[in-house]
């Protein structure tokens, strides 16, 4: 295990030294046994990266696991934490994606919707036009998501797949 930790740390340190811009690291979404399974020492890696990201490629019909995993990562990571939610294929129903966004925005410094450009326009329209979405975010005090919906409502012509500053 220590050999693995050393290998990963050395690699990330070498990458950090070879670039001048921000460095992010996307890691497997397992905060509990990452050191044992993958050699990921979050404390050590955080010395070399500017942020950490975890992908969540699922249909988001059950957000229980997202909540548990995001909570664990949030407690273990000292640098900004990004959560990537799949909104493309397999295509999550918008109502499930709304639930995942509400959960993720409670833990992440940035939530990234990973999808096709054409899907972003469709998602924005579905979320902005659906009063239940607005109500859902209000009931859960997701002020960042409500701000985003307001911005989307004003900016129908411009589309972005990154939802940052959710808190």
C-alpha positions as protocol buffer text, in pm:
chain_id: "A"
residue {
  index: 1
  type: UNK
  ca { x: 0 y: 0 z: 0 }
}
residue {
  index: 2
  type: UNK
  ca { x: 279 y: 244 z: 86 }
}
residue {
  index: 3
  type: UNK
  ca { x: 450 y: 169 z: -244 }
}
residue {
  index: 4
  type: UNK
  ca { x: 125 y: 253 z: -429 }
}
residue {
  index: 5
  type: UNK
  ca { x: 83 y: 575 z: -233 }
}
residue {
  index: 6
  type: UNK
  ca { x: 440 y: 673 z: -317 }
}
residue {
  index: 7
  type: UNK
  ca { x: 391 y: 595 z: -689 }
}
residue {
  index: 8
  type: UNK
  ca { x: 71 y: 800 z: -714 }
}
residue {
  index: 9
  type: UNK
  ca { x: 215 y: 1089 z: -512 }
}
residue {
  index: 10
  type: UNK
  ca { x: 532 y: 1094 z: -726 }
}
residue {
  index: 11
  type: UNK
  ca { x: 331 y: 1094 z: -1047 }
}
residue {
  index: 12
  type: UNK
  ca { x: 98 y: 1376 z: -938 }
}
residue {
  index: 13
  type: UNK
  ca { x: 396 y: 1579 z: -810 }
}
residue {
  index: 14
  type: UNK
  ca { x: 575 y: 1532 z: -1145 }
}
residue {
  index: 15
  type: UNK
  ca { x: 266 y: 1646 z: -1335 }
}
residue {
  index: 16
  type: UNK
  ca { x: 234 y: 1951 z: -1106 }
}
residue {
  index: 17
  type: UNK
  ca { x: 594 y: 2047 z: -1177 }
}
residue {
  index: 18
  type: UNK
  ca { x: 546 y: 2017 z: -1553 }
}
residue {
  index: 19
  type: UNK
  ca { x: 249 y: 2254 z: -1588 }
}
residue {
  index: 20
  type: UNK
  ca { x: 200 y: 2618 z: -1496 }
}
residue {
  index: 21
  type: UNK
  ca { x: -180 y: 2637 z: -1478 }
}
residue {
  index: 22
  type: UNK
  ca { x: -434 y: 2495 z: -1236 }
}
residue {
  index: 23
  type: UNK
  ca { x: -422 y: 2120 z: -1185 }
}
residue {
  index: 24
  type: UNK
  ca { x: -725 y: 1910 z: -1109 }
}
residue {
  index: 25
  type: UNK
  ca { x: -737 y: 1541 z: -1037 }
}
residue {
  index: 26
  type: UNK
  ca { x: -1036 y: 1322 z: -1121 }
}
residue {
  index: 27
  type: UNK
  ca { x: -1047 y: 1021 z: -892 }
}
residue {
  index: 28
  type: UNK
  ca { x: -1256 y: 710 z: -849 }
}
residue {
  index: 29
  type: UNK
  ca { x: -1564 y: 781 z: -642 }
}
residue {
  index: 30
  type: UNK
  ca { x: -1461 y: 573 z: -340 }
}
residue {
  index: 31
  type: UNK
  ca { x: -1359 y: 793 z: -48 }
}
residue {
  index: 32
  type: UNK
  ca { x: -1357 y: 515 z: 209 }
}
residue {
  index: 33
  type: UNK
  ca { x: -1085 y: 278 z: 87 }
}
residue {
  index: 34
  type: UNK
  ca { x: -908 y: 483 z: -180 }
}
residue {
  index: 35
  type: UNK
  ca { x: -572 y: 454 z: -11 }
}
residue {
  index: 36
  type: UNK
  ca { x: -589 y: 77 z: 17 }
}
residue {
  index: 37
  type: UNK
  ca { x: -747 y: 15 z: -323 }
}
residue {
  index: 38
  type: UNK
  ca { x: -580 y: 278 z: -540 }
}
residue {
  index: 39
  type: UNK
  ca { x: -291 y: 430 z: -343 }
}
residue {
  index: 40
  type: UNK
  ca { x: -472 y: 763 z: -314 }
}
residue {
  index: 41
  type: UNK
  ca { x: -365 y: 956 z: -6 }
}
residue {
  index: 42
  type: UNK
  ca { x: -592 y: 1261 z: -19 }
}
residue {
  index: 43
  type: UNK
  ca { x: -383 y: 1462 z: 222 }
}
residue {
  index: 44
  type: UNK
  ca { x: -65 y: 1399 z: 23 }
}
residue {
  index: 45
  type: UNK
  ca { x: -222 y: 1459 z: -315 }
}
residue {
  index: 46
  type: UNK
  ca { x: -379 y: 1784 z: -201 }
}
residue {
  index: 47
  type: UNK
  ca { x: -30 y: 1935 z: -179 }
}
residue {
  index: 48
  type: UNK
  ca { x: -4 y: 1905 z: -558 }
}
residue {
  index: 49
  type: UNK
  ca { x: -352 y: 1979 z: -695 }
}
residue {
  index: 50
  type: UNK
  ca { x: -582 y: 2280 z: -701 }
}
residue {
  index: 51
  type: UNK
  ca { x: -904 y: 2078 z: -697 }
}
residue {
  index: 52
  type: UNK
  ca { x: -1035 y: 1722 z: -698 }
}
residue {
  index: 53
  type: UNK
  ca { x: -1322 y: 1589 z: -905 }
}
residue {
  index: 54
  type: UNK
  ca { x: -1528 y: 1272 z: -883 }
}
residue {
  index: 55
  type: UNK
  ca { x: -1748 y: 1147 z: -1168 }
}
residue {
  index: 56
  type: UNK
  ca { x: -2094 y: 1008 z: -1093 }
}
residue {
  index: 57
  type: UNK
  ca { x: -2208 y: 827 z: -1406 }
}
residue {
  index: 58
  type: UNK
  ca { x: -2544 y: 683 z: -1316 }
}
residue {
  index: 59
  type: UNK
  ca { x: -2910 y: 752 z: -1386 }
}
residue {
  index: 60
  type: UNK
  ca { x: -2947 y: 945 z: -1056 }
}
residue {
  index: 61
  type: UNK
  ca { x: -3278 y: 778 z: -972 }
}
residue {
  index: 62
  type: UNK
  ca { x: -3142 y: 707 z: -623 }
}
residue {
  index: 63
  type: UNK
  ca { x: -2932 y: 987 z: -475 }
}
residue {
  index: 64
  type: UNK
  ca { x: -2861 y: 809 z: -147 }
}
residue {
  index: 65
  type: UNK
  ca { x: -2517 y: 692 z: -263 }
}
residue {
  index: 66
  type: UNK
  ca { x: -2433 y: 1031 z: -409 }
}
residue {
  index: 67
  type: UNK
  ca { x: -2514 y: 1189 z: -72 }
}
residue {
  index: 68
  type: UNK
  ca { x: -2297 y: 943 z: 122 }
}
residue {
  index: 69
  type: UNK
  ca { x: -2003 y: 958 z: -118 }
}
residue {
  index: 70
  type: UNK
  ca { x: -2009 y: 1337 z: -155 }
}
residue {
  index: 71
  type: UNK
  ca { x: -2028 y: 1378 z: 223 }
}
residue {
  index: 72
  type: UNK
  ca { x: -1725 y: 1153 z: 273 }
}
residue {
  index: 73
  type: UNK
  ca { x: -1521 y: 1331 z: 7 }
}
residue {
  index: 74
  type: UNK
  ca { x: -1615 y: 1674 z: 140 }
}
residue {
  index: 75
  type: UNK
  ca { x: -1484 y: 1575 z: 484 }
}
residue {
  index: 76
  type: UNK
  ca { x: -1159 y: 1427 z: 347 }
}
residue {
  index: 77
  type: UNK
  ca { x: -1059 y: 1686 z: 86 }
}
residue {
  index: 78
  type: UNK
  ca { x: -895 y: 2012 z: 184 }
}
residue {
  index: 79
  type: UNK
  ca { x: -902 y: 2164 z: -166 }
}
residue {
  index: 80
  type: UNK
  ca { x: -1208 y: 2256 z: -375 }
}
residue {
  index: 81
  type: UNK
  ca { x: -1422 y: 1957 z: -460 }
}
residue {
  index: 82
  type: UNK
  ca { x: -1603 y: 1918 z: -794 }
}
residue {
  index: 83
  type: UNK
  ca { x: -1872 y: 1660 z: -868 }
}
residue {
  index: 84
  type: UNK
  ca { x: -1936 y: 1556 z: -1227 }
}
residue {
  index: 85
  type: UNK
  ca { x: -2290 y: 1437 z: -1295 }
}
residue {
  index: 86
  type: UNK
  ca { x: -2372 y: 1252 z: -1613 }
}
residue {
  index: 87
  type: UNK
  ca { x: -2668 y: 1408 z: -1791 }
}
residue {
  index: 88
  type: UNK
  ca { x: -2613 y: 1241 z: -2127 }
}
residue {
  index: 89
  type: UNK
  ca { x: -2594 y: 868 z: -2184 }
}
residue {
  index: 90
  type: UNK
  ca { x: -2745 y: 681 z: -2018 }
}
residue {
  index: 91
  type: UNK
  ca { x: -2984 y: 970 z: -2019 }
}
residue {
  index: 92
  type: UNK
  ca { x: -3110 y: 1053 z: -1673 }
}
residue {
  index: 93
  type: UNK
  ca { x: -3463 y: 1181 z: -1640 }
}
residue {
  index: 94
  type: UNK
  ca { x: -3457 y: 1551 z: -1562 }
}
residue {
  index: 95
  type: UNK
  ca { x: -3643 y: 1502 z: -1232 }
}
residue {
  index: 96
  type: UNK
  ca { x: -3371 y: 1262 z: -1116 }
}
residue {
  index: 97
  type: UNK
  ca { x: -3100 y: 1499 z: -1229 }
}
residue {
  index: 98
  type: UNK
  ca { x: -3266 y: 1780 z: -1031 }
}
residue {
  index: 99
  type: UNK
  ca { x: -3245 y: 1562 z: -718 }
}
residue {
  index: 100
  type: UNK
  ca { x: -2879 y: 1486 z: -786 }
}
residue {
  index: 101
  type: UNK
  ca { x: -2804 y: 1857 z: -839 }
}
residue {
  index: 102
  type: UNK
  ca { x: -2968 y: 1942 z: -508 }
}
residue {
  index: 103
  type: UNK
  ca { x: -2758 y: 1683 z: -325 }
}
residue {
  index: 104
  type: UNK
  ca { x: -2433 y: 1760 z: -507 }
}
residue {
  index: 105
  type: UNK
  ca { x: -2465 y: 2136 z: -459 }
}
residue {
  index: 106
  type: UNK
  ca { x: -2468 y: 2081 z: -84 }
}
residue {
  index: 107
  type: UNK
  ca { x: -2117 y: 1935 z: -91 }
}
residue {
  index: 108
  type: UNK
  ca { x: -1939 y: 2048 z: -407 }
}
residue {
  index: 109
  type: UNK
  ca { x: -1764 y: 2373 z: -482 }
}
residue {
  index: 110
  type: UNK
  ca { x: -1857 y: 2313 z: -846 }
}
residue {
  index: 111
  type: UNK
  ca { x: -2098 y: 2074 z: -1016 }
}
residue {
  index: 112
  type: UNK
  ca { x: -2024 y: 1977 z: -1375 }
}
residue {
  index: 113
  type: UNK
  ca { x: -2296 y: 1843 z: -1599 }
}
residue {
  index: 114
  type: UNK
  ca { x: -2136 y: 1605 z: -1845 }
}
residue {
  index: 115
  type: UNK
  ca { x: -2346 y: 1577 z: -2158 }
}
residue {
  index: 116
  type: UNK
  ca { x: -2385 y: 1670 z: -2522 }
}
residue {
  index: 117
  type: UNK
  ca { x: -2427 y: 2037 z: -2619 }
}
residue {
  index: 118
  type: UNK
  ca { x: -2777 y: 1974 z: -2755 }
}
residue {
  index: 119
  type: UNK
  ca { x: -2879 y: 1814 z: -2425 }
}
residue {
  index: 120
  type: UNK
  ca { x: -2776 y: 2124 z: -2229 }
}
residue {
  index: 121
  type: UNK
  ca { x: -3029 y: 2343 z: -2411 }
}
residue {
  index: 122
  type: UNK
  ca { x: -3299 y: 2084 z: -2354 }
}
residue {
  index: 123
  type: UNK
  ca { x: -3212 y: 2047 z: -1984 }
}
residue {
  index: 124
  type: UNK
  ca { x: -3212 y: 2420 z: -1927 }
}
residue {
  index: 125
  type: UNK
  ca { x: -3551 y: 2453 z: -2090 }
}
residue {
  index: 126
  type: UNK
  ca { x: -3699 y: 2161 z: -1893 }
}
residue {
  index: 127
  type: UNK
  ca { x: -3562 y: 2286 z: -1561 }
}
residue {
  index: 128
  type: UNK
  ca { x: -3651 y: 2652 z: -1606 }
}
residue {
  index: 129
  type: UNK
  ca { x: -4001 y: 2582 z: -1740 }
}
residue {
  index: 130
  type: UNK
  ca { x: -4095 y: 2332 z: -1468 }
}
residue {
  index: 131
  type: UNK
  ca { x: -4235 y: 2501 z: -1157 }
}
residue {
  index: 132
  type: UNK
  ca { x: -4180 y: 2177 z: -961 }
}
residue {
  index: 133
  type: UNK
  ca { x: -3805 y: 2217 z: -1016 }
}
residue {
  index: 134
  type: UNK
  ca { x: -3814 y: 2569 z: -871 }
}
residue {
  index: 135
  type: UNK
  ca { x: -4024 y: 2447 z: -577 }
}
residue {
  index: 136
  type: UNK
  ca { x: -3790 y: 2151 z: -516 }
}
residue {
  index: 137
  type: UNK
  ca { x: -3483 y: 2378 z: -496 }
}
residue {
  index: 138
  type: UNK
  ca { x: -3668 y: 2634 z: -276 }
}
residue {
  index: 139
  type: UNK
  ca { x: -3780 y: 2363 z: -30 }
}
residue {
  index: 140
  type: UNK
  ca { x: -3422 y: 2237 z: 0 }
}
residue {
  index: 141
  type: UNK
  ca { x: -3277 y: 2588 z: 26 }
}
residue {
  index: 142
  type: UNK
  ca { x: -3058 y: 2538 z: -282 }
}
residue {
  index: 143
  type: UNK
  ca { x: -3003 y: 2910 z: -334 }
}
residue {
  index: 144
  type: UNK
  ca { x: -2720 y: 2854 z: -580 }
}
residue {
  index: 145
  type: UNK
  ca { x: -2939 y: 2638 z: -802 }
}
residue {
  index: 146
  type: UNK
  ca { x: -3221 y: 2894 z: -784 }
}
residue {
  index: 147
  type: UNK
  ca { x: -2977 y: 3167 z: -886 }
}
residue {
  index: 148
  type: UNK
  ca { x: -2864 y: 2949 z: -1175 }
}
residue {
  index: 149
  type: UNK
  ca { x: -3223 y: 2890 z: -1289 }
}
residue {
  index: 150
  type: UNK
  ca { x: -3284 y: 3267 z: -1280 }
}
residue {
  index: 151
  type: UNK
  ca { x: -2972 y: 3327 z: -1486 }
}
residue {
  index: 152
  type: UNK
  ca { x: -3073 y: 3057 z: -1736 }
}
residue {
  index: 153
  type: UNK
  ca { x: -3416 y: 3214 z: -1765 }
}
residue {
  index: 154
  type: UNK
  ca { x: -3253 y: 3545 z: -1862 }
}
residue {
  index: 155
  type: UNK
  ca { x: -2987 y: 3394 z: -2089 }
}
residue {
  index: 156
  type: UNK
  ca { x: -3184 y: 3165 z: -2319 }
}
residue {
  index: 157
  type: UNK
  ca { x: -2935 y: 3217 z: -2602 }
}
residue {
  index: 158
  type: UNK
  ca { x: -2616 y: 3111 z: -2422 }
}
residue {
  index: 159
  type: UNK
  ca { x: -2544 y: 2761 z: -2291 }
}
residue {
  index: 160
  type: UNK
  ca { x: -2281 y: 2631 z: -2053 }
}
residue {
  index: 161
  type: UNK
  ca { x: -2221 y: 2282 z: -1918 }
}
residue {
  index: 162
  type: UNK
  ca { x: -2043 y: 2388 z: -1600 }
}
residue {
  index: 163
  type: UNK
  ca { x: -2243 y: 2497 z: -1296 }
}
residue {
  index: 164
  type: UNK
  ca { x: -1999 y: 2663 z: -1058 }
}
residue {
  index: 165
  type: UNK
  ca { x: -2038 y: 2873 z: -746 }
}
residue {
  index: 166
  type: UNK
  ca { x: -2337 y: 2679 z: -619 }
}
residue {
  index: 167
  type: UNK
  ca { x: -2292 y: 2773 z: -257 }
}
